[in-house]
Amino acid sequence: MISQQSHFNRRRFVELAASSFLGVSAGSTLGFGASESFAEAGAPGPAPRSKPAKQLIYLFMAGGMSHLDTLDVKPNHENQGSTQSMNTSVDGFRVSTHLPQLARHADKLCVVNSLTSTAGDHEKGNYFMHTSYDQRATIRHPGLGAWAQRTHGKLNTTMPGSVFIGKESRFHGSGGFFEPEFEPLAISDPRFGLKHANRNVPSERFDRRLRLAGDLDAEFLQRYRSKPIRAYGDMYEDAVRLMESADLAAFNIHRENQATKDRYGDDPFGQGCLLARRLIESNVRTVEVSYTGWDTHADNFTAMPVLCNTMDRTVGALLDDLQRIGKLDDTVVVLTTEFGRTPVTNQNRGRDHYPKAFSSVVAGGGFKSGYVYGKTSPGGEEVVENPVTIPDFNATIAYALGIPIGQELISPTGRPFTVAHKGEPVLDLFA
């Protein structure tokens, strides 16, 4: 008979082992005694696209990116401050002078200047943007990457289904209440790629250790045959398969030549997007890259040129490469943030949290190109044309990826959830 202490120790071992290599956390999803599967129920929704996009790159500007200093400039209005505007490759569309690369790529972008949210706190806004649901202590909701993988499966069975790159891993689009296999692999530093992935012992010894581990786990797995436990076993097998695969090289950005590295930039966001491009080339279904620092409560007009320069250079390089390798049409690229910044500056020449109106970008994946949707008031304070809620925005991305908008999944607690809560896709954004 296995004691409660042995039960706990073995569970802790499973958590730590999975976390050390795969970068996932079991947490509540390990769920001894939890439901074996999630019930599914059909619900009305828009007809699916005939050729949905296959992959997603989600670029998250953590902290709240100012719309007036980036994509929704207001020339000659006092709210604009010292930020200047410039023409783009699309007639009538202007952006901040901090974004010359996005100005060059404007003919590839679908800009939404009418996003509006109800969450003005960083953590709640971040969670809402990623999941379409209010944050609750009793449940974790899945992000778009988990929904895409659960709907379509992996594109490359050797590689992980989704990857998160960045420091803010507790806010990323997690697997939520889905099975552990849908949790993204987290990489905090793209310079080091996937840690602990190289064998440090001869193959014969390594195989012997795997067999021994299997023998030790046999009784435990026989006793606890829940789906989450089996999923962790499958992930160990996936890890070993990846270690022996040529696909492992995709995680090594140092295989790129120096000119390519320079185009992306020698900073975590640039290196993260370079890694994202390599993973997309290797058919990872979804990759998120986080870029922190956009919380400009003070000295907004000093900080924004630096932040925008890094983002602009990197996104420009990414769009160039996705088009060059033929991936842009099948990949949805999202550039977004949790909320905007106040149009009126504060006493510290900064902009505060402002969920009422802000901007984001989608590109590739069947979206219109060179298109601007929605409009704010002359000073950027209010959405005055075609408002887009966060659930609507996420429903639009989900629709682009072929995720059924109306499909309900019943969580282990018995509650129904959809990919974008009550959101409806904005069909005008599609070509």
C-alpha positions as CSV (number, residue, x, y, z in Angstrom):
1,M,0.0,0.0,0.0
2,I,1.3,3.4,-0.9
3,S,1.2,5.9,1.9
4,Q,-0.1,9.5,1.6
5,Q,3.5,10.7,2.0
6,S,4.7,8.5,-0.8
7,H,1.8,9.6,-2.9
8,F,2.8,13.3,-2.3
9,N,6.5,12.6,-3.0
10,R,5.8,10.8,-6.2
11,R,3.4,13.6,-7.3
12,R,6.1,16.2,-6.5
13,F,8.6,14.2,-8.5
14,V,6.3,14.2,-11.5
15,E,5.9,18.0,-11.2
16,L,9.6,18.7,-10.9
17,A,10.6,16.3,-13.6
18,A,8.2,17.7,-16.1
19,S,9.0,21.3,-15.1
20,S,12.8,20.8,-15.3
21,F,12.8,19.7,-18.9
22,L,9.5,20.8,-20.4
23,G,9.1,24.1,-18.7
24,V,5.5,23.3,-17.6
25,S,3.9,23.3,-14.2
26,A,1.5,20.7,-13.1
27,G,-0.3,22.7,-10.5
28,S,-4.0,22.0,-10.3
29,T,-4.1,20.5,-13.8
30,L,-2.4,17.3,-12.6
31,G,-5.7,16.7,-10.9
32,F,-5.6,13.3,-9.2
33,G,-9.2,12.2,-9.3
34,A,-10.2,14.9,-11.7
35,S,-12.4,14.3,-14.7
36,E,-10.9,12.0,-17.3
37,S,-11.9,14.2,-20.2
38,F,-13.6,17.4,-21.1
39,A,-17.1,17.1,-22.5
40,E,-17.8,19.1,-25.7
41,A,-21.0,20.6,-26.8
42,G,-21.9,22.2,-30.0
43,A,-23.2,25.8,-30.2
44,P,-24.1,28.1,-33.1
45,G,-21.3,30.2,-34.6
46,P,-20.1,31.6,-37.9
47,A,-19.4,29.1,-40.6
48,P,-15.7,28.1,-40.5
49,R,-13.2,29.6,-43.0
50,S,-12.4,27.3,-45.9
51,K,-8.7,27.8,-45.5
52,P,-7.8,28.8,-41.9
53,A,-4.4,29.9,-40.9
54,K,-2.2,27.1,-39.4
55,Q,0.1,29.0,-37.0
56,L,0.1,31.9,-34.6
57,I,2.8,34.3,-33.5
58,Y,1.5,36.4,-30.6
59,L,3.7,39.5,-29.6
60,F,2.6,40.9,-26.3
61,M,3.7,44.4,-25.2
62,A,3.4,43.9,-21.5
63,G,2.7,47.1,-19.5
64,G,0.2,48.9,-21.7
65,M,1.4,50.3,-25.1
66,S,0.4,53.9,-25.7
67,H,-1.9,54.2,-28.8
68,L,-1.2,57.9,-29.4
69,D,2.6,57.3,-29.5
70,T,2.4,54.3,-31.9
71,L,-0.5,53.4,-34.2
72,D,-3.2,56.0,-33.5
73,V,-1.4,59.3,-33.8
74,K,-3.4,62.6,-33.5
75,P,-1.4,65.2,-35.4
76,N,-1.8,68.8,-34.2
77,H,-3.8,67.8,-31.1
78,E,-2.5,68.8,-27.7
79,N,-2.8,65.2,-26.4
80,Q,-0.2,64.1,-28.9
81,G,2.6,65.7,-27.0
82,S,6.1,65.7,-28.6
83,T,5.5,62.5,-30.6
84,Q,5.5,63.2,-34.3
85,S,3.7,61.3,-37.1
86,M,4.8,60.0,-40.5
87,N,3.3,58.7,-43.6
88,T,3.3,54.9,-44.3
89,S,3.2,52.8,-47.4
90,V,-0.6,53.0,-47.3
91,D,-2.2,56.3,-48.3
92,G,-4.0,58.1,-45.5
93,F,-2.5,56.0,-42.8
94,R,0.0,57.6,-40.4
95,V,2.0,56.2,-37.5
96,S,4.4,57.5,-35.0
97,T,7.9,58.4,-36.3
98,H,9.1,55.9,-33.8
99,L,7.9,53.1,-36.1
100,P,9.6,53.4,-39.5
101,Q,9.7,49.7,-40.1
102,L,6.0,49.3,-39.4
103,A,5.4,52.3,-41.7
104,R,7.3,50.4,-44.4
105,H,5.2,47.3,-43.8
106,A,1.9,49.1,-43.5
107,D,0.7,47.3,-46.7
108,K,0.9,44.0,-44.8
109,L,-0.9,45.2,-41.6
110,C,-4.5,45.2,-40.4
111,V,-4.6,47.8,-37.7
112,V,-7.4,47.9,-35.1
113,N,-7.6,51.4,-33.6
114,S,-10.9,50.8,-31.7
115,L,-10.1,48.2,-29.1
116,T,-11.8,48.8,-25.7
117,S,-11.5,46.9,-22.5
118,T,-13.0,47.0,-18.9
119,A,-9.8,45.8,-17.2
120,G,-7.4,48.6,-16.2
121,D,-5.1,46.6,-13.9
122,H,-2.0,45.0,-15.4
123,E,-2.6,41.4,-14.2
124,K,-6.4,41.5,-14.8
125,G,-5.9,43.2,-18.2
126,N,-3.2,40.8,-19.3
127,Y,-5.3,37.8,-18.3
128,F,-8.4,39.2,-20.0
129,M,-6.6,39.9,-23.2
130,H,-5.2,36.3,-23.2
131,T,-8.3,34.5,-22.3
132,S,-11.4,36.7,-22.8
133,Y,-12.5,35.9,-19.3
134,D,-12.2,37.8,-16.0
135,Q,-9.5,36.4,-13.7
136,R,-10.9,34.1,-11.0
137,A,-9.2,32.4,-8.1
138,T,-11.1,29.2,-8.7
139,I,-10.1,28.5,-12.4
140,R,-7.5,29.1,-15.0
141,H,-8.8,29.7,-18.5
142,P,-6.9,28.4,-21.6
143,G,-5.2,30.9,-24.0
144,L,-5.5,30.9,-27.8
145,G,-2.5,28.7,-28.2
146,A,-4.0,25.9,-26.1
147,W,-7.3,26.2,-28.0
148,A,-5.5,26.0,-31.3
149,Q,-3.5,23.0,-30.3
150,R,-6.5,21.2,-28.8
151,T,-8.6,21.9,-32.0
152,H,-6.0,21.0,-34.6
153,G,-3.3,19.0,-32.8
154,K,0.4,19.5,-33.5
155,L,1.8,20.3,-36.9
156,N,5.1,18.7,-36.1
157,T,4.6,15.8,-33.7
158,T,8.3,16.0,-32.6
159,M,8.1,19.6,-31.5
160,P,6.0,21.1,-28.7
161,G,2.6,22.4,-29.7
162,S,3.1,25.8,-28.3
163,V,6.0,27.8,-26.8
164,F,6.1,30.9,-24.6
165,I,9.3,33.1,-24.8
166,G,9.8,35.8,-22.1
167,K,9.9,36.6,-18.4
168,E,6.2,37.1,-17.7
169,S,5.3,33.5,-17.8
170,R,2.7,33.6,-15.1
171,F,0.5,35.8,-17.4
172,H,1.0,34.0,-20.7
173,G,-1.7,32.2,-22.6
174,S,-1.6,29.0,-20.6
175,G,-3.2,25.7,-21.0
176,G,-5.7,26.6,-18.3
177,F,-8.0,23.8,-17.3
178,F,-7.1,21.7,-20.4
179,E,-4.9,18.6,-20.0
180,P,-1.2,19.2,-19.1
181,E,-0.2,18.4,-22.7
182,F,-1.6,21.8,-23.8
183,E,0.5,23.9,-21.5
184,P,3.1,25.9,-23.5
185,L,6.8,25.2,-23.1
186,A,8.3,28.2,-21.4
187,I,11.7,29.6,-22.4
188,S,12.8,32.6,-20.3
189,D,16.0,33.4,-22.2
190,P,16.2,32.7,-26.0
191,R,20.0,32.9,-25.9
192,F,20.1,29.5,-24.2
193,G,17.2,27.9,-26.2
194,L,15.8,24.7,-24.6
195,K,17.8,23.9,-21.5
196,H,18.7,20.3,-20.4
197,A,18.0,19.0,-23.8
198,N,21.4,17.5,-24.5
199,R,22.4,14.0,-23.4
200,N,25.3,14.1,-21.0
201,V,25.7,10.3,-20.9
202,P,26.2,7.6,-23.5
203,S,23.1,6.3,-25.3
204,E,23.3,2.9,-23.7
205,R,23.4,4.3,-20.2
206,F,20.7,6.8,-21.0
207,D,18.4,4.1,-22.3
208,R,19.1,1.9,-19.2
209,R,18.1,4.8,-17.0
210,L,14.9,5.3,-18.9
211,R,14.0,1.6,-18.5
212,L,14.8,1.8,-14.8
213,A,12.6,4.9,-14.4
214,G,9.8,3.1,-16.2
215,D,10.1,0.1,-13.8
216,L,10.0,2.4,-10.8
217,D,6.9,4.2,-12.1
218,A,5.0,1.1,-13.2
219,E,3.1,0.5,-9.9
220,F,2.3,4.2,-9.5
221,L,1.0,4.5,-13.1
222,Q,-1.0,1.4,-12.7
223,R,-2.7,2.7,-9.5
224,Y,-3.2,6.2,-10.8
225,R,-4.4,5.9,-14.4
226,S,-6.0,9.3,-14.8
227,K,-5.6,11.1,-18.1
228,P,-3.4,13.9,-16.7
229,I,-0.9,11.3,-15.4
230,R,-0.8,9.6,-18.7
231,A,-0.3,12.9,-20.4
232,Y,2.8,13.6,-18.4
233,G,4.1,10.2,-19.4
234,D,3.5,11.1,-23.0
235,M,5.3,14.3,-22.5
236,Y,8.4,12.5,-21.2
237,E,8.3,10.4,-24.4
238,D,8.0,13.5,-26.5
239,A,11.0,15.0,-24.7
240,V,13.2,12.0,-25.4
241,R,12.0,12.0,-29.0
242,L,12.9,15.7,-29.4
243,M,16.3,15.1,-27.8
244,E,17.1,12.6,-30.6
245,S,15.6,14.7,-33.4
246,A,17.2,17.2,-35.8
247,D,14.3,19.5,-34.9
248,L,16.1,20.3,-31.7
249,A,18.4,22.7,-33.7
250,A,15.4,25.0,-34.1
251,F,15.9,26.2,-30.6
252,N,19.5,27.4,-31.2
253,I,19.4,31.0,-32.6
254,H,23.2,31.0,-32.8
255,R,22.9,29.0,-36.0
256,E,21.8,32.2,-37.7
257,N,24.4,34.4,-39.4
258,Q,25.4,37.6,-37.8
259,A,23.6,39.8,-40.3
260,T,20.3,38.1,-39.4
261,K,20.9,38.5,-35.7
262,D,21.7,42.2,-36.2
263,R,18.4,42.7,-38.1
264,Y,16.4,41.3,-35.1
265,G,18.6,43.0,-32.5
266,D,20.8,41.9,-29.6
267,D,18.1,42.1,-26.9
268,P,15.6,39.6,-25.4
269,F,12.7,40.6,-27.5
270,G,14.7,40.6,-30.7
271,Q,16.3,37.2,-29.9
272,G,12.8,35.9,-28.8
273,C,11.3,36.8,-32.2
274,L,14.2,35.3,-34.0
275,L,13.6,32.1,-32.0
276,A,9.9,32.4,-32.8
277,R,10.6,32.5,-36.5
278,R,12.8,29.4,-36.3
279,L,10.1,27.6,-34.3
280,I,7.4,28.6,-36.9
281,E,9.7,27.2,-39.6
282,S,9.8,24.0,-37.7
283,N,6.0,23.9,-37.6
284,V,5.4,24.7,-33.9
285,R,1.7,25.7,-34.0
286,T,1.8,28.8,-31.7
287,V,4.6,31.0,-30.3
288,E,4.2,33.9,-27.9
289,V,6.9,36.5,-27.3
290,S,6.6,39.0,-24.4
291,Y,8.2,42.4,-24.3
292,T,8.0,44.2,-21.0
293,G,8.5,47.8,-20.0
294,W,5.6,49.7,-21.6
295,D,4.2,51.0,-18.3
296,T,5.2,54.7,-18.9
297,H,3.7,56.5,-15.9
298,A,6.6,58.9,-16.0
299,D,8.8,60.3,-18.9
300,N,6.6,58.8,-21.6
301,F,8.2,60.8,-24.3
302,T,11.7,59.7,-23.3
303,A,10.8,56.0,-22.9
304,M,8.7,55.5,-26.0
305,P,11.4,56.1,-28.6
306,V,13.5,53.4,-27.0
307,L,10.7,50.9,-26.6
308,C,9.3,51.5,-30.1
309,N,12.8,51.3,-31.7
310,T,13.3,47.7,-30.3
311,M,9.7,46.6,-31.2
312,D,9.7,48.2,-34.6
313,R,13.1,46.9,-35.8
314,T,12.2,43.4,-34.6
315,V,8.7,43.1,-36.0
316,G,9.9,44.5,-39.3
317,A,12.6,41.8,-39.5
318,L,10.0,39.1,-38.5
319,L,7.5,40.2,-41.2
320,D,10.3,40.3,-43.8
321,D,11.4,36.8,-43.0
322,L,7.9,35.3,-42.7
323,Q,7.2,36.6,-46.2
324,R,10.5,35.4,-47.5
325,I,10.0,31.8,-46.3
326,G,6.4,31.7,-47.4
327,K,4.9,31.5,-44.0
328,L,3.0,34.8,-43.7
329,D,-0.1,33.7,-45.5
330,D,-0.6,30.7,-43.2
331,T,0.5,32.5,-40.0
332,V,-1.4,35.0,-37.9
333,V,0.8,37.6,-36.4
334,V,-0.7,39.5,-33.5
335,L,0.9,42.6,-31.9
336,T,-1.1,43.6,-28.9
337,T,-1.0,44.8,-25.2
338,E,-3.3,44.8,-22.2
339,F,-4.6,48.3,-22.6
340,G,-3.6,51.8,-23.8
341,R,-2.3,54.9,-22.0
342,T,-4.2,58.1,-21.1
343,P,-4.3,60.6,-23.9
344,V,-3.8,63.4,-21.4
345,T,-0.4,63.2,-19.7
346,N,0.1,63.4,-16.0
347,Q,2.3,65.7,-13.9
348,N,5.3,63.5,-14.5
349,R,5.0,63.7,-18.3
350,G,3.7,60.2,-18.3
351,R,0.6,58.4,-19.5
352,D,-1.4,56.3,-17.1
353,H,-3.5,53.1,-17.6
354,Y,-6.3,53.5,-20.1
355,P,-8.5,50.6,-21.1
356,K,-11.2,52.6,-22.8
357,A,-9.4,53.0,-26.2
358,F,-6.3,51.5,-27.6
359,S,-4.7,49.8,-30.7
360,S,-3.4,46.5,-31.9
361,V,-2.3,44.8,-35.1
362,V,-3.0,41.6,-36.9
363,A,-1.2,40.5,-40.0
364,G,-1.0,37.5,-42.4
365,G,-3.3,34.6,-42.0
366,G,-6.0,35.8,-44.3
367,F,-6.5,39.3,-42.8
368,K,-6.8,42.4,-45.0
369,S,-3.6,44.1,-45.6
370,G,-3.0,47.9,-45.6
371,Y,-6.3,48.2,-43.7
372,V,-7.2,50.4,-40.7
373,Y,-10.3,49.5,-38.7
374,G,-12.1,51.6,-36.2
375,K,-11.6,55.2,-35.0
376,T,-11.2,57.2,-31.9
377,S,-12.1,60.8,-31.1
378,P,-9.8,63.6,-32.2
379,G,-7.9,63.4,-29.0
380,G,-7.9,59.6,-28.7
381,E,-10.1,59.5,-25.6
382,E,-13.1,57.6,-27.0
383,V,-13.9,54.9,-29.6
384,V,-16.3,56.6,-32.0
385,E,-16.4,54.1,-34.8
386,N,-16.5,50.2,-34.8
387,P,-15.6,49.4,-31.2
388,V,-13.9,46.0,-30.7
389,T,-14.1,44.3,-27.3
390,I,-11.4,42.0,-26.1
391,P,-13.6,38.9,-26.6
392,D,-14.4,40.2,-30.1
393,F,-10.7,40.6,-30.8
394,N,-9.9,37.1,-29.6
395,A,-12.9,35.6,-31.5
396,T,-11.4,37.2,-34.6
397,I,-8.0,35.6,-34.1
398,A,-9.7,32.2,-33.2
399,Y,-11.8,32.4,-36.4
400,A,-8.7,33.1,-38.4
401,L,-7.1,29.9,-37.0
402,G,-10.2,27.8,-37.6
403,I,-11.1,27.4,-34.0
404,P,-14.9,26.9,-33.6
405,I,-16.2,30.1,-32.0
406,G,-19.3,28.5,-30.6
407,Q,-17.9,25.2,-29.4
408,E,-18.3,24.7,-25.7
409,L,-15.9,22.7,-23.6
410,I,-17.1,21.6,-20.2
411,S,-14.4,22.1,-17.6
412,P,-13.7,19.5,-14.8
413,T,-15.9,21.7,-12.5
414,G,-18.9,21.2,-14.9
415,R,-19.0,24.7,-16.4
416,P,-19.1,25.4,-20.2
417,F,-16.5,27.7,-21.8
418,T,-15.8,28.9,-25.3
419,V,-12.6,30.2,-26.9
420,A,-13.7,33.9,-26.7
421,H,-16.5,33.9,-24.1
422,K,-19.3,36.0,-25.7
423,G,-17.1,37.5,-28.4
424,E,-18.0,37.6,-32.1
425,P,-15.3,37.7,-34.9
426,V,-15.0,41.0,-36.8
427,L,-15.5,39.6,-40.3
428,D,-14.7,42.9,-41.9
429,L,-11.0,42.4,-41.0
430,F,-10.7,39.4,-43.4
431,A,-9.7,39.6,-47.1
